[in-house]
Amino acid sequence: MSDRHKSGCSGGTDQCVEVREHSTGADVRDTRDRSRGQPAFTANAWGTFVSTLRPTAG
């Protein structure tokens, strides 16, 4: 598995979302409240989610 990485919008603080991407999908966690668990997304679901966040060229 790869290491976790923080959102680029976090500004280097600990108040953000961390993601660990791996071959079967991604795990997400809130750095402020790790007791909430870490939702797991399938590779297909994660890809769909990420693609909706990226701006389209045009």
PDBQT receptor file of N, H, CA, C and O in Angstrom, charges set to zero:
ATOM      1  N   MET A   1       0.837  -1.184   0.000  1.00  0.00    +0.000 N 
ATOM      2  CA  MET A   1       0.000   0.000   0.000  1.00  0.00    +0.000 C 
ATOM      3  C   MET A   1       0.876   1.239   0.000  1.00  0.00    +0.000 C 
ATOM      4  O   MET A   1       1.993   1.237   0.518  1.00  0.00    +0.000 OA
ATOM      5  N   SER A   2       0.346   2.285  -0.588  1.00  0.00    +0.000 N 
ATOM      6  H   SER A   2      -0.561   2.286  -1.009  1.00  0.00    +0.000 HD
ATOM      7  CA  SER A   2       1.088   3.538  -0.615  1.00  0.00    +0.000 C 
ATOM      8  C   SER A   2       0.868   4.310   0.681  1.00  0.00    +0.000 C 
ATOM      9  O   SER A   2      -0.016   3.990   1.477  1.00  0.00    +0.000 OA
ATOM     10  N   ASP A   3       1.688   5.325   0.869  1.00  0.00    +0.000 N 
ATOM     11  H   ASP A   3       2.405   5.584   0.222  1.00  0.00    +0.000 HD
ATOM     12  CA  ASP A   3       1.555   6.193   2.036  1.00  0.00    +0.000 C 
ATOM     13  C   ASP A   3       0.353   7.114   1.876  1.00  0.00    +0.000 C 
ATOM     14  O   ASP A   3      -0.137   7.342   0.770  1.00  0.00    +0.000 OA
ATOM     15  N   ARG A   4      -0.102   7.628   2.989  1.00  0.00    +0.000 N 
ATOM     16  H   ARG A   4       0.295   7.443   3.887  1.00  0.00    +0.000 HD
ATOM     17  CA  ARG A   4      -1.202   8.591   2.963  1.00  0.00    +0.000 C 
ATOM     18  C   ARG A   4      -0.689   9.933   2.459  1.00  0.00    +0.000 C 
ATOM     19  O   ARG A   4       0.472  10.286   2.663  1.00  0.00    +0.000 OA
ATOM     20  N   HIS A   5      -1.562  10.669   1.803  1.00  0.00    +0.000 N 
ATOM     21  H   HIS A   5      -2.506  10.383   1.637  1.00  0.00    +0.000 HD
ATOM     22  CA  HIS A   5      -1.225  12.031   1.401  1.00  0.00    +0.000 C 
ATOM     23  C   HIS A   5      -2.396  12.945   1.730  1.00  0.00    +0.000 C 
ATOM     24  O   HIS A   5      -3.555  12.530   1.716  1.00  0.00    +0.000 OA
ATOM     25  N   LYS A   6      -2.068  14.191   2.023  1.00  0.00    +0.000 N 
ATOM     26  H   LYS A   6      -1.126  14.528   2.034  1.00  0.00    +0.000 HD
ATOM     27  CA  LYS A   6      -3.072  15.175   2.418  1.00  0.00    +0.000 C 
ATOM     28  C   LYS A   6      -3.590  15.935   1.212  1.00  0.00    +0.000 C 
ATOM     29  O   LYS A   6      -2.942  16.014   0.168  1.00  0.00    +0.000 OA
ATOM     30  N   SER A   7      -4.752  16.480   1.386  1.00  0.00    +0.000 N 
ATOM     31  H   SER A   7      -5.279  16.415   2.234  1.00  0.00    +0.000 HD
ATOM     32  CA  SER A   7      -5.333  17.344   0.374  1.00  0.00    +0.000 C 
ATOM     33  C   SER A   7      -4.409  18.521   0.117  1.00  0.00    +0.000 C 
ATOM     34  O   SER A   7      -3.802  19.052   1.048  1.00  0.00    +0.000 OA
ATOM     35  N   GLY A   8      -4.299  18.928  -1.127  1.00  0.00    +0.000 N 
ATOM     36  H   GLY A   8      -4.791  18.497  -1.883  1.00  0.00    +0.000 HD
ATOM     37  CA  GLY A   8      -3.503  20.090  -1.481  1.00  0.00    +0.000 C 
ATOM     38  C   GLY A   8      -4.093  21.376  -0.933  1.00  0.00    +0.000 C 
ATOM     39  O   GLY A   8      -3.413  22.402  -0.894  1.00  0.00    +0.000 OA
ATOM     40  N   CYS A   9      -5.338  21.338  -0.512  1.00  0.00    +0.000 N 
ATOM     41  H   CYS A   9      -5.890  20.505  -0.544  1.00  0.00    +0.000 HD
ATOM     42  CA  CYS A   9      -6.001  22.527   0.034  1.00  0.00    +0.000 C 
ATOM     43  C   CYS A   9      -5.814  22.661   1.541  1.00  0.00    +0.000 C 
ATOM     44  O   CYS A   9      -6.363  23.580   2.149  1.00  0.00    +0.000 OA
ATOM     45  N   SER A  10      -5.051  21.763   2.152  1.00  0.00    +0.000 N 
ATOM     46  H   SER A  10      -4.605  21.016   1.658  1.00  0.00    +0.000 HD
ATOM     47  CA  SER A  10      -4.920  21.775   3.608  1.00  0.00    +0.000 C 
ATOM     48  C   SER A  10      -3.991  22.872   4.106  1.00  0.00    +0.000 C 
ATOM     49  O   SER A  10      -4.038  23.224   5.285  1.00  0.00    +0.000 OA
ATOM     50  N   GLY A  11      -3.151  23.417   3.240  1.00  0.00    +0.000 N 
ATOM     51  H   GLY A  11      -3.113  23.131   2.283  1.00  0.00    +0.000 HD
ATOM     52  CA  GLY A  11      -2.232  24.468   3.659  1.00  0.00    +0.000 C 
ATOM     53  C   GLY A  11      -1.182  23.979   4.633  1.00  0.00    +0.000 C 
ATOM     54  O   GLY A  11      -0.605  24.779   5.370  1.00  0.00    +0.000 OA
ATOM     55  N   GLY A  12      -0.922  22.681   4.652  1.00  0.00    +0.000 N 
ATOM     56  H   GLY A  12      -1.391  22.031   4.053  1.00  0.00    +0.000 HD
ATOM     57  CA  GLY A  12       0.094  22.119   5.542  1.00  0.00    +0.000 C 
ATOM     58  C   GLY A  12      -0.355  21.951   6.982  1.00  0.00    +0.000 C 
ATOM     59  O   GLY A  12       0.467  21.660   7.851  1.00  0.00    +0.000 OA
ATOM     60  N   THR A  13      -1.635  22.128   7.254  1.00  0.00    +0.000 N 
ATOM     61  H   THR A  13      -2.302  22.365   6.548  1.00  0.00    +0.000 HD
ATOM     62  CA  THR A  13      -2.134  21.967   8.621  1.00  0.00    +0.000 C 
ATOM     63  C   THR A  13      -2.582  20.527   8.843  1.00  0.00    +0.000 C 
ATOM     64  O   THR A  13      -2.569  19.712   7.921  1.00  0.00    +0.000 OA
ATOM     65  N   ASP A  14      -2.974  20.229  10.066  1.00  0.00    +0.000 N 
ATOM     66  H   ASP A  14      -2.985  20.892  10.815  1.00  0.00    +0.000 HD
ATOM     67  CA  ASP A  14      -3.504  18.901  10.375  1.00  0.00    +0.000 C 
ATOM     68  C   ASP A  14      -5.023  18.860  10.287  1.00  0.00    +0.000 C 
ATOM     69  O   ASP A  14      -5.640  17.890  10.729  1.00  0.00    +0.000 OA
ATOM     70  N   GLN A  15      -5.631  19.891   9.728  1.00  0.00    +0.000 N 
ATOM     71  H   GLN A  15      -5.130  20.678   9.369  1.00  0.00    +0.000 HD
ATOM     72  CA  GLN A  15      -7.081  19.954   9.597  1.00  0.00    +0.000 C 
ATOM     73  C   GLN A  15      -7.469  19.659   8.156  1.00  0.00    +0.000 C 
ATOM     74  O   GLN A  15      -7.813  20.554   7.383  1.00  0.00    +0.000 OA
ATOM     75  N   CYS A  16      -7.402  18.395   7.826  1.00  0.00    +0.000 N 
ATOM     76  H   CYS A  16      -7.122  17.669   8.454  1.00  0.00    +0.000 HD
ATOM     77  CA  CYS A  16      -7.647  18.033   6.435  1.00  0.00    +0.000 C 
ATOM     78  C   CYS A  16      -8.086  16.576   6.330  1.00  0.00    +0.000 C 
ATOM     79  O   CYS A  16      -8.325  15.894   7.326  1.00  0.00    +0.000 OA
ATOM     80  N   VAL A  17      -8.176  16.149   5.126  1.00  0.00    +0.000 N 
ATOM     81  H   VAL A  17      -7.981  16.703   4.317  1.00  0.00    +0.000 HD
ATOM     82  CA  VAL A  17      -8.493  14.766   4.818  1.00  0.00    +0.000 C 
ATOM     83  C   VAL A  17      -7.238  14.106   4.263  1.00  0.00    +0.000 C 
ATOM     84  O   VAL A  17      -6.544  14.683   3.425  1.00  0.00    +0.000 OA
ATOM     85  N   GLU A  18      -6.951  12.903   4.729  1.00  0.00    +0.000 N 
ATOM     86  H   GLU A  18      -7.515  12.435   5.410  1.00  0.00    +0.000 HD
ATOM     87  CA  GLU A  18      -5.830  12.133   4.202  1.00  0.00    +0.000 C 
ATOM     88  C   GLU A  18      -6.377  10.962   3.394  1.00  0.00    +0.000 C 
ATOM     89  O   GLU A  18      -7.415  10.387   3.723  1.00  0.00    +0.000 OA
ATOM     90  N   VAL A  19      -5.662  10.627   2.339  1.00  0.00    +0.000 N 
ATOM     91  H   VAL A  19      -4.819  11.094   2.071  1.00  0.00    +0.000 HD
ATOM     92  CA  VAL A  19      -6.069   9.541   1.461  1.00  0.00    +0.000 C 
ATOM     93  C   VAL A  19      -4.912   8.571   1.294  1.00  0.00    +0.000 C 
ATOM     94  O   VAL A  19      -3.758   8.979   1.159  1.00  0.00    +0.000 OA
ATOM     95  N   ARG A  20      -5.228   7.296   1.305  1.00  0.00    +0.000 N 
ATOM     96  H   ARG A  20      -6.165   6.964   1.414  1.00  0.00    +0.000 HD
ATOM     97  CA  ARG A  20      -4.250   6.254   0.971  1.00  0.00    +0.000 C 
ATOM     98  C   ARG A  20      -4.820   5.493  -0.212  1.00  0.00    +0.000 C 
ATOM     99  O   ARG A  20      -5.792   4.750  -0.077  1.00  0.00    +0.000 OA
ATOM    100  N   GLU A  21      -4.205   5.686  -1.377  1.00  0.00    +0.000 N 
ATOM    101  H   GLU A  21      -3.415   6.290  -1.486  1.00  0.00    +0.000 HD
ATOM    102  CA  GLU A  21      -4.637   4.987  -2.582  1.00  0.00    +0.000 C 
ATOM    103  C   GLU A  21      -3.876   3.683  -2.709  1.00  0.00    +0.000 C 
ATOM    104  O   GLU A  21      -2.694   3.609  -2.374  1.00  0.00    +0.000 OA
ATOM    105  N   HIS A  22      -4.556   2.652  -3.193  1.00  0.00    +0.000 N 
ATOM    106  H   HIS A  22      -5.516   2.711  -3.465  1.00  0.00    +0.000 HD
ATOM    107  CA  HIS A  22      -3.937   1.341  -3.380  1.00  0.00    +0.000 C 
ATOM    108  C   HIS A  22      -4.579   0.664  -4.575  1.00  0.00    +0.000 C 
ATOM    109  O   HIS A  22      -5.494   1.215  -5.188  1.00  0.00    +0.000 OA
ATOM    110  N   SER A  23      -4.119  -0.495  -4.902  1.00  0.00    +0.000 N 
ATOM    111  H   SER A  23      -3.376  -0.943  -4.405  1.00  0.00    +0.000 HD
ATOM    112  CA  SER A  23      -4.553  -1.161  -6.135  1.00  0.00    +0.000 C 
ATOM    113  C   SER A  23      -6.046  -1.479  -6.171  1.00  0.00    +0.000 C 
ATOM    114  O   SER A  23      -6.618  -1.600  -7.254  1.00  0.00    +0.000 OA
ATOM    115  N   THR A  24      -6.681  -1.615  -5.025  1.00  0.00    +0.000 N 
ATOM    116  H   THR A  24      -6.216  -1.517  -4.145  1.00  0.00    +0.000 HD
ATOM    117  CA  THR A  24      -8.110  -1.939  -5.024  1.00  0.00    +0.000 C 
ATOM    118  C   THR A  24      -8.999  -0.735  -4.743  1.00  0.00    +0.000 C 
ATOM    119  O   THR A  24     -10.220  -0.878  -4.695  1.00  0.00    +0.000 OA
ATOM    120  N   GLY A  25      -8.410   0.463  -4.555  1.00  0.00    +0.000 N 
ATOM    121  H   GLY A  25      -7.417   0.579  -4.594  1.00  0.00    +0.000 HD
ATOM    122  CA  GLY A  25      -9.223   1.659  -4.307  1.00  0.00    +0.000 C 
ATOM    123  C   GLY A  25      -8.511   2.669  -3.448  1.00  0.00    +0.000 C 
ATOM    124  O   GLY A  25      -7.335   2.963  -3.664  1.00  0.00    +0.000 OA
ATOM    125  N   ALA A  26      -9.228   3.207  -2.458  1.00  0.00    +0.000 N 
ATOM    126  H   ALA A  26     -10.182   2.968  -2.282  1.00  0.00    +0.000 HD
ATOM    127  CA  ALA A  26      -8.656   4.231  -1.589  1.00  0.00    +0.000 C 
ATOM    128  C   ALA A  26      -9.346   4.214  -0.231  1.00  0.00    +0.000 C 
ATOM    129  O   ALA A  26     -10.531   3.898  -0.124  1.00  0.00    +0.000 OA
ATOM    130  N   ASP A  27      -8.585   4.561   0.803  1.00  0.00    +0.000 N 
ATOM    131  H   ASP A  27      -7.622   4.818   0.716  1.00  0.00    +0.000 HD
ATOM    132  CA  ASP A  27      -9.106   4.731   2.158  1.00  0.00    +0.000 C 
ATOM    133  C   ASP A  27      -8.962   6.212   2.497  1.00  0.00    +0.000 C 
ATOM    134  O   ASP A  27      -7.952   6.833   2.167  1.00  0.00    +0.000 OA
ATOM    135  N   VAL A  28      -9.969   6.773   3.153  1.00  0.00    +0.000 N 
ATOM    136  H   VAL A  28     -10.790   6.268   3.421  1.00  0.00    +0.000 HD
ATOM    137  CA  VAL A  28      -9.986   8.197   3.472  1.00  0.00    +0.000 C 
ATOM    138  C   VAL A  28     -10.177   8.354   4.971  1.00  0.00    +0.000 C 
ATOM    139  O   VAL A  28     -10.912   7.586   5.592  1.00  0.00    +0.000 OA
ATOM    140  N   ARG A  29      -9.505   9.362   5.562  1.00  0.00    +0.000 N 
ATOM    141  H   ARG A  29      -8.908   9.986   5.057  1.00  0.00    +0.000 HD
ATOM    142  CA  ARG A  29      -9.740   9.632   6.976  1.00  0.00    +0.000 C 
ATOM    143  C   ARG A  29      -9.622  11.128   7.255  1.00  0.00    +0.000 C 
ATOM    144  O   ARG A  29      -8.920  11.857   6.555  1.00  0.00    +0.000 OA
ATOM    145  N   ASP A  30     -10.319  11.557   8.282  1.00  0.00    +0.000 N 
ATOM    146  H   ASP A  30     -10.889  10.964   8.851  1.00  0.00    +0.000 HD
ATOM    147  CA  ASP A  30     -10.302  12.938   8.756  1.00  0.00    +0.000 C 
ATOM    148  C   ASP A  30      -9.184  13.037   9.786  1.00  0.00    +0.000 C 
ATOM    149  O   ASP A  30      -9.209  12.322  10.787  1.00  0.00    +0.000 OA
ATOM    150  N   THR A  31      -8.204  13.910   9.560  1.00  0.00    +0.000 N 
ATOM    151  H   THR A  31      -8.183  14.491   8.747  1.00  0.00    +0.000 HD
ATOM    152  CA  THR A  31      -7.074  13.993  10.486  1.00  0.00    +0.000 C 
ATOM    153  C   THR A  31      -7.467  14.585  11.830  1.00  0.00    +0.000 C 
ATOM    154  O   THR A  31      -6.770  14.370  12.821  1.00  0.00    +0.000 OA
ATOM    155  N   ARG A  32      -8.561  15.322  11.886  1.00  0.00    +0.000 N 
ATOM    156  H   ARG A  32      -9.128  15.497  11.081  1.00  0.00    +0.000 HD
ATOM    157  CA  ARG A  32      -8.996  15.903  13.161  1.00  0.00    +0.000 C 
ATOM    158  C   ARG A  32      -9.761  14.915  14.023  1.00  0.00    +0.000 C 
ATOM    159  O   ARG A  32      -9.799  15.071  15.244  1.00  0.00    +0.000 OA
ATOM    160  N   ASP A  33     -10.365  13.913  13.425  1.00  0.00    +0.000 N 
ATOM    161  H   ASP A  33     -10.333  13.786  12.434  1.00  0.00    +0.000 HD
ATOM    162  CA  ASP A  33     -11.175  12.956  14.192  1.00  0.00    +0.000 C 
ATOM    163  C   ASP A  33     -11.008  11.557  13.608  1.00  0.00    +0.000 C 
ATOM    164  O   ASP A  33     -11.896  11.040  12.930  1.00  0.00    +0.000 OA
ATOM    165  N   ARG A  34      -9.877  10.968  13.880  1.00  0.00    +0.000 N 
ATOM    166  H   ARG A  34      -9.156  11.388  14.431  1.00  0.00    +0.000 HD
ATOM    167  CA  ARG A  34      -9.578   9.637  13.331  1.00  0.00    +0.000 C 
ATOM    168  C   ARG A  34     -10.463   8.545  13.913  1.00  0.00    +0.000 C 
ATOM    169  O   ARG A  34     -10.548   7.453  13.351  1.00  0.00    +0.000 OA
ATOM    170  N   SER A  35     -11.125   8.827  15.039  1.00  0.00    +0.000 N 
ATOM    171  H   SER A  35     -11.055   9.714  15.496  1.00  0.00    +0.000 HD
ATOM    172  CA  SER A  35     -12.005   7.832  15.654  1.00  0.00    +0.000 C 
ATOM    173  C   SER A  35     -13.229   7.545  14.784  1.00  0.00    +0.000 C 
ATOM    174  O   SER A  35     -13.927   6.559  15.020  1.00  0.00    +0.000 OA
ATOM    175  N   ARG A  36     -13.498   8.375  13.798  1.00  0.00    +0.000 N 
ATOM    176  H   ARG A  36     -12.931   9.176  13.606  1.00  0.00    +0.000 HD
ATOM    177  CA  ARG A  36     -14.645   8.175  12.904  1.00  0.00    +0.000 C 
ATOM    178  C   ARG A  36     -14.403   7.056  11.899  1.00  0.00    +0.000 C 
ATOM    179  O   ARG A  36     -15.304   6.680  11.150  1.00  0.00    +0.000 OA
ATOM    180  N   GLY A  37     -13.192   6.532  11.886  1.00  0.00    +0.000 N 
ATOM    181  H   GLY A  37     -12.460   6.837  12.494  1.00  0.00    +0.000 HD
ATOM    182  CA  GLY A  37     -12.890   5.444  10.962  1.00  0.00    +0.000 C 
ATOM    183  C   GLY A  37     -12.368   5.975   9.644  1.00  0.00    +0.000 C 
ATOM    184  O   GLY A  37     -12.099   7.165   9.486  1.00  0.00    +0.000 OA
ATOM    185  N   GLN A  38     -12.235   5.062   8.711  1.00  0.00    +0.000 N 
ATOM    186  H   GLN A  38     -12.454   4.095   8.840  1.00  0.00    +0.000 HD
ATOM    187  CA  GLN A  38     -11.750   5.451   7.388  1.00  0.00    +0.000 C 
ATOM    188  C   GLN A  38     -12.549   4.725   6.326  1.00  0.00    +0.000 C 
ATOM    189  O   GLN A  38     -12.343   3.537   6.081  1.00  0.00    +0.000 OA
ATOM    190  N   PRO A  39     -13.461   5.445   5.698  1.00  0.00    +0.000 N 
ATOM    191  CA  PRO A  39     -14.243   4.835   4.630  1.00  0.00    +0.000 C 
ATOM    192  C   PRO A  39     -13.335   4.307   3.522  1.00  0.00    +0.000 C 
ATOM    193  O   PRO A  39     -12.338   4.935   3.167  1.00  0.00    +0.000 OA
ATOM    194  N   ALA A  40     -13.692   3.159   2.989  1.00  0.00    +0.000 N 
ATOM    195  H   ALA A  40     -14.503   2.649   3.278  1.00  0.00    +0.000 HD
ATOM    196  CA  ALA A  40     -12.933   2.552   1.892  1.00  0.00    +0.000 C 
ATOM    197  C   ALA A  40     -13.765   2.636   0.617  1.00  0.00    +0.000 C 
ATOM    198  O   ALA A  40     -14.966   2.368   0.625  1.00  0.00    +0.000 OA
ATOM    199  N   PHE A  41     -13.111   3.008  -0.470  1.00  0.00    +0.000 N 
ATOM    200  H   PHE A  41     -12.135   3.225  -0.476  1.00  0.00    +0.000 HD
ATOM    201  CA  PHE A  41     -13.759   3.123  -1.768  1.00  0.00    +0.000 C 
ATOM    202  C   PHE A  41     -13.130   2.132  -2.732  1.00  0.00    +0.000 C 
ATOM    203  O   PHE A  41     -11.917   1.923  -2.704  1.00  0.00    +0.000 OA
ATOM    204  N   THR A  42     -13.932   1.528  -3.575  1.00  0.00    +0.000 N 
ATOM    205  H   THR A  42     -14.917   1.698  -3.598  1.00  0.00    +0.000 HD
ATOM    206  CA  THR A  42     -13.380   0.657  -4.616  1.00  0.00    +0.000 C 
ATOM    207  C   THR A  42     -12.621   1.534  -5.617  1.00  0.00    +0.000 C 
ATOM    208  O   THR A  42     -12.809   2.750  -5.648  1.00  0.00    +0.000 OA
ATOM    209  N   ALA A  43     -11.774   0.920  -6.423  1.00  0.00    +0.000 N 
ATOM    210  H   ALA A  43     -11.622  -0.068  -6.398  1.00  0.00    +0.000 HD
ATOM    211  CA  ALA A  43     -11.001   1.666  -7.414  1.00  0.00    +0.000 C 
ATOM    212  C   ALA A  43     -11.941   2.399  -8.379  1.00  0.00    +0.000 C 
ATOM    213  O   ALA A  43     -11.684   3.547  -8.742  1.00  0.00    +0.000 OA
ATOM    214  N   ASN A  44     -13.015   1.746  -8.789  1.00  0.00    +0.000 N 
ATOM    215  H   ASN A  44     -13.224   0.814  -8.494  1.00  0.00    +0.000 HD
ATOM    216  CA  ASN A  44     -13.965   2.361  -9.709  1.00  0.00    +0.000 C 
ATOM    217  C   ASN A  44     -14.670   3.559  -9.068  1.00  0.00    +0.000 C 
ATOM    218  O   ASN A  44     -14.777   4.619  -9.684  1.00  0.00    +0.000 OA
ATOM    219  N   ALA A  45     -15.143   3.392  -7.850  1.00  0.00    +0.000 N 
ATOM    220  H   ALA A  45     -15.055   2.530  -7.350  1.00  0.00    +0.000 HD
ATOM    221  CA  ALA A  45     -15.831   4.475  -7.149  1.00  0.00    +0.000 C 
ATOM    222  C   ALA A  45     -14.885   5.648  -6.890  1.00  0.00    +0.000 C 
ATOM    223  O   ALA A  45     -15.273   6.804  -7.057  1.00  0.00    +0.000 OA
ATOM    224  N   TRP A  46     -13.650   5.359  -6.484  1.00  0.00    +0.000 N 
ATOM    225  H   TRP A  46     -13.334   4.420  -6.348  1.00  0.00    +0.000 HD
ATOM    226  CA  TRP A  46     -12.677   6.417  -6.219  1.00  0.00    +0.000 C 
ATOM    227  C   TRP A  46     -12.338   7.174  -7.511  1.00  0.00    +0.000 C 
ATOM    228  O   TRP A  46     -12.255   8.402  -7.511  1.00  0.00    +0.000 OA
ATOM    229  N   GLY A  47     -12.145   6.445  -8.591  1.00  0.00    +0.000 N 
ATOM    230  H   GLY A  47     -12.213   5.447  -8.591  1.00  0.00    +0.000 HD
ATOM    231  CA  GLY A  47     -11.853   7.087  -9.870  1.00  0.00    +0.000 C 
ATOM    232  C   GLY A  47     -12.978   8.003 -10.325  1.00  0.00    +0.000 C 
ATOM    233  O   GLY A  47     -12.729   9.096 -10.835  1.00  0.00    +0.000 OA
ATOM    234  N   THR A  48     -14.208   7.558 -10.141  1.00  0.00    +0.000 N 
ATOM    235  H   THR A  48     -14.409   6.671  -9.727  1.00  0.00    +0.000 HD
ATOM    236  CA  THR A  48     -15.363   8.378 -10.503  1.00  0.00    +0.000 C 
ATOM    237  C   THR A  48     -15.414   9.633  -9.641  1.00  0.00    +0.000 C 
ATOM    238  O   THR A  48     -15.645  10.726 -10.158  1.00  0.00    +0.000 OA
ATOM    239  N   PHE A  49     -15.203   9.493  -8.346  1.00  0.00    +0.000 N 
ATOM    240  H   PHE A  49     -15.016   8.605  -7.926  1.00  0.00    +0.000 HD
ATOM    241  CA  PHE A  49     -15.214  10.633  -7.425  1.00  0.00    +0.000 C 
ATOM    242  C   PHE A  49     -14.138  11.645  -7.808  1.00  0.00    +0.000 C 
ATOM    243  O   PHE A  49     -14.425  12.836  -7.925  1.00  0.00    +0.000 OA
ATOM    244  N   VAL A  50     -12.915  11.190  -8.002  1.00  0.00    +0.000 N 
ATOM    245  H   VAL A  50     -12.681  10.222  -7.906  1.00  0.00    +0.000 HD
ATOM    246  CA  VAL A  50     -11.805  12.089  -8.324  1.00  0.00    +0.000 C 
ATOM    247  C   VAL A  50     -12.043  12.791  -9.659  1.00  0.00    +0.000 C 
ATOM    248  O   VAL A  50     -11.750  13.978  -9.800  1.00  0.00    +0.000 OA
ATOM    249  N   SER A  51     -12.569  12.068 -10.626  1.00  0.00    +0.000 N 
ATOM    250  H   SER A  51     -12.807  11.103 -10.511  1.00  0.00    +0.000 HD
ATOM    251  CA  SER A  51     -12.784  12.683 -11.942  1.00  0.00    +0.000 C 
ATOM    252  C   SER A  51     -13.829  13.795 -11.884  1.00  0.00    +0.000 C 
ATOM    253  O   SER A  51     -13.797  14.705 -12.712  1.00  0.00    +0.000 OA
ATOM    254  N   THR A  52     -14.746  13.743 -10.932  1.00  0.00    +0.000 N 
ATOM    255  H   THR A  52     -14.772  13.004 -10.259  1.00  0.00    +0.000 HD
ATOM    256  CA  THR A  52     -15.740  14.818 -10.808  1.00  0.00    +0.000 C 
ATOM    257  C   THR A  52     -15.124  16.074 -10.195  1.00  0.00    +0.000 C 
ATOM    258  O   THR A  52     -15.679  17.162 -10.347  1.00  0.00    +0.000 OA
ATOM    259  N   LEU A  53     -13.997  15.947  -9.513  1.00  0.00    +0.000 N 
ATOM    260  H   LEU A  53     -13.546  15.063  -9.390  1.00  0.00    +0.000 HD
ATOM    261  CA  LEU A  53     -13.350  17.096  -8.876  1.00  0.00    +0.000 C 
ATOM    262  C   LEU A  53     -12.381  17.821  -9.803  1.00  0.00    +0.000 C 
ATOM    263  O   LEU A  53     -12.082  18.995  -9.585  1.00  0.00    +0.000 OA
ATOM    264  N   ARG A  54     -11.902  17.159 -10.803  1.00  0.00    +0.000 N 
ATOM    265  H   ARG A  54     -12.145  16.205 -10.980  1.00  0.00    +0.000 HD
ATOM    266  CA  ARG A  54     -10.934  17.767 -11.717  1.00  0.00    +0.000 C 
ATOM    267  C   ARG A  54     -11.642  18.667 -12.714  1.00  0.00    +0.000 C 
ATOM    268  O   ARG A  54     -12.659  18.290 -13.297  1.00  0.00    +0.000 OA
ATOM    269  N   PRO A  55     -11.092  19.869 -12.905  1.00  0.00    +0.000 N 
ATOM    270  CA  PRO A  55     -11.706  20.763 -13.901  1.00  0.00    +0.000 C 
ATOM    271  C   PRO A  55     -11.517  20.193 -15.314  1.00  0.00    +0.000 C 
ATOM    272  O   PRO A  55     -10.508  19.552 -15.607  1.00  0.00    +0.000 OA
ATOM    273  N   THR A  56     -12.477  20.434 -16.154  1.00  0.00    +0.000 N 
ATOM    274  H   THR A  56     -13.297  20.955 -15.916  1.00  0.00    +0.000 HD
ATOM    275  CA  THR A  56     -12.396  19.965 -17.533  1.00  0.00    +0.000 C 
ATOM    276  C   THR A  56     -11.654  20.999 -18.370  1.00  0.00    +0.000 C 
ATOM    277  O   THR A  56     -11.780  22.203 -18.145  1.00  0.00    +0.000 OA
ATOM    278  N   ALA A  57     -10.890  20.523 -19.326  1.00  0.00    +0.000 N 
ATOM    279  H   ALA A  57     -10.787  19.546 -19.509  1.00  0.00    +0.000 HD
ATOM    280  CA  ALA A  57     -10.185  21.436 -20.229  1.00  0.00    +0.000 C 
ATOM    281  C   ALA A  57     -11.180  22.030 -21.205  1.00  0.00    +0.000 C 
ATOM    282  O   ALA A  57     -12.122  21.362 -21.632  1.00  0.00    +0.000 OA
ATOM    283  N   GLY A  58     -10.973  23.250 -21.545  1.00  0.00    +0.000 N 
ATOM    284  H   GLY A  58     -10.208  23.793 -21.199  1.00  0.00    +0.000 HD
ATOM    285  CA  GLY A  58     -11.875  23.776 -22.542  1.00  0.00    +0.000 C 
ATOM    286  C   GLY A  58     -11.981  25.204 -22.496  1.00  0.00    +0.000 C 
ATOM    287  O   GLY A  58     -12.715  25.795 -23.288  1.00  0.00    +0.000 OA
TER     288      GLY A  58
